[in-house]
Amino acid sequence: MPPEFVDTHCHLEYEPLAGSIEAVLQRASAAGVRRCLTIGTTLDTSRAAVELARRHPALRAAVGVHPHDADDVTDSVMAQLEQLCADPVVVAIGEVGLDLHREGPTSAQQHEAFARFIDLAQRRSLPLLVHCRDAYEPLLRALRATTQPPLRGVIHCASGPPEFIQEALALGLHISFAGNVTFPKAQTLRDLVPLVPDERLLIETDAPFLAPQPVRGKTNEPAYVAHTAACLAALRGTTVDALGAQTSRNACRLFGWADPA
């Protein structure tokens, strides 16, 4: 029997995964991936994520707008996303956050959108799935300002200086590692792994992006989360089975799934 995993961040509504979803989920199951959280990045992909989760019991959905599209976050979009939150398959708000790595929506637009999503998550009692790139201190400031009720959520695809990870943990967030932690030149990411307590650690693929090193160059998919788990287990001095069990418990607790049998 393979170890058991939960892929806490993938985009199964994206092509080419959406066009072969049954095969993708069969390969995931064969690799021990019991559950996947498929993540919206726009209103349309959020709707598509919800539709997928309605059809497949192993899936749950998150709804939100990526910071690259923060200028699309209108009152109408927020109202429609909130309607989607009423569906029981929706277990998180995301992918949301701040990204100052490339040109796009202004910092002010991103901050305004992120604040709206933090408010939505708190009102709906849902965890946040947080994207952060080259915006570590601004993102922490945004989170520090909104700690009532207490924050729940994930720093997805962990990166940044150790101080960022440590403060995110202090604010109550989980930390999730993706396939890029396996890249040969990613030692700075690997140095973050020991900072995360067992009970706050999660794993993800970010599929169809960031395929881990053993399958780098291929379209990423949930089955490949096993490669990331193997890397993290080696770094933490544990077995893949134990790491899979721990991260699965963490995911089930955070997102309100029944614990794996």
N, C-alpha and C positions, 0 to 999 in steps of 0.2 A: 504494500500500500504506500502511495506517495505521501509526503507530508501534506498538511492542509493549510491553505492560505486564503486570505481575503485581499483582493485587489481593490484598494480604497480610492483609486483615482484613475479612470480611463474614460475615453471618449468613443464609445461603441456606436454612437450615432454618426460618426465621421466615416467617410470612405477611406480605404476599401473595406473596413470592418463591417459597416452596416450592410454591405451587399452580400456578405457571407456569414451573417450572424450565427446561424445554427452551427456551422462548422467551427467558428471561433469559440463558441461556448462549449462545444464538444471537446475541443483540444484543451480548453481551460479545465474542464472537469477531469480529463485524463491526467492533467498535471497536478491535480489536487486543489485547484482553485474552486472553493465552495461558493463564494459570493463575489460579486463585483459591484462597485458603485460607478455608474456612468454619469458623466458630468456635463451640464450645459454650459455654453460660453456666450450664447446669444438667446434671445427669446425663442427663435425657431429651433435651435438645437436643444434648448431646455424642453420644449414641447416634445421633440423627437426622443429625448432621453426618457421622459415620462412614458411615452408610448411603448418604448422597448421594455421598460421595467414592468409595465402592465402585462406584457405578453410572456415574460420569462421570470419564473419564480426566483431564480438565482440572482436577479438584478434588483437594485434600488437606484433611485435617481437623485441628482442634485440640480437645482435650477439657479441661474444667475447670469451675469454678463461679465465677461473678461474685461480687465482694465483697458485692453487695446480697443475696445468698443464702448468705452465709458460715455462717449458723447451720444450714444443711442439710448441712454437710460433716462427716459421721459416718464412723466406721471402715468401715461397709458401703459408703457412697458412694465413699470413696477406693479400696477394693478393687475395685469395679466399674469405676472410671475407669482404674485400673492395668491391668485386664484389656483394656480397649479399647486401651491403648497398645501392646499386642502386635500390633495390626493395622498392616500397613505403610503404610496410608493416613494414619495419625496421625503428624504431623511436628512437633507442638508441644503444650505445655501452656498452656491459656488458654481463656477469658479470666479471669485471676486478678489479684489486687492488693488495693489499699486505696481506699476511697471514703468520705470523711467529709463529703461535700457535703449529704447528706440523712439523715433518721432511718432507721434500719434496724438490722442487726446491730451489736453494740457494737464498739468499736475492738479490744477484747481478742479477740472472736470472729473479726474480720477478720484480725488478726495471726496467730492460731493457724492459721486456714485457709491463709493465704498461706505461712506457714512450711512447712506440709505440702506445698503445691504446689511450692515451691522444692525441697524434698527429693525429691519425685517426679521433677521435671524433671532433677535432677542424677543420680539413680539410673538413669533411663531414657536419659540423654544426649540430652535434647530441649531445645530453646529454650523460654523463657517468653514468653508474650504478656501484657504487664503493663498493667493499667488503673490509673490514678492520678488522683484528683480531690480537690483540697483536702487532700492527705495527702502532700505532697512530701517533707518532711523525715522523717516516720515511715517512708515507703517506702524512702528511701535508707538509713536505719538498718537496716531489715530486710535490704536487699540487701548492705550492707557486712558484715553478720554472717555471710554465707553465700557466701563467694567461693572456697571449695574444694569441688569442682573449679571452675575459672573459670566465671563466668556467661556464658550465651549467651541472647540474646532481644531483645525489642523493647519500647520504650515506645510503646504504641499510642495513636493520636489525640493527638499531642504537645501538651502545654500546660505551664503552669507558668513559674516564673522562669527566666531564662537559667542561673542556677547549678545548677538541677535538671537541665537538659539536659546541661550540661557534666559534671556528676558522673556521670550515667547513662552518658555516653560513656566516661568514664574507667574505669567499672566493666566496660566491654566490650559495652554494649548498643547496638542499632540504634535509630534514631528514625524513626517513621512519622507522616506527615501525612495527615489526612483532609480531607473537603470543607469543614469549617468554616474552614480556612485561606483560603478564597476569599471569605468573608463580608466585606462592606464595613467592619464595625466590628472586624475581627479583626487589626488591625495588630500587636498584641502577639504573636500567633501567627506572623505573617509575619516579625517580627523574630527569631524563633528559627531560621528556615530557614538563614541563612548560617552558623550555628554548627555545622552537621552536616557532617562530611567526606563526600565523594562515596561512599566505600566503606561508610558506615553509614546511608545514606539509603534509606527505603522509602516507598511510597505505598499508600493503602488507601481504601476507601469507607466502612467501617462500615455498609454497607447492611443493612437498609433505612432506616437513620438518616442524618442529616447530608448530605442531597443538596447538592452544591456550588451556588454562586450561580447559574450559568446555568440550572439546573433546580430551584432551590430551591422547596420546596412539593410536589414530586413524591416518590414513593417512590424512594429511592435504590437503585441496582443497580450491579453491577460495571462495566458499560459507561461509567458516569459518572466512573470514575477518570481518564479522559482530561482532564477539566476541572481536576482537582487537579494533574495532571502539567503542564498548560499553565501554571498559576499558579506552580508551583515552578520550572519552567524559566525563566520570565521573571524571577523573583526571583534566580535563580542565574546569569543571563546565559548560558544555554545553549539548545540547541534541545530541543523536545519529544522528538524521536527519540533524542537523546543521553541525555536524562534517563530515558526509558523503558528504553533499553538498560542504563544503569547500575543503575537500581533493580531491573530484572529479574535482572541478574547477582547483585546483593546478595541478593535473595530466594532465588534458586536455591542459592546457596552456604549461606545460613543454614539453609534447610529441607531441604537434601539432595536437591533436584530436579536432574535433568540440566540443564545450561545450555541455554537456548534455541538453536535452530539458527541 
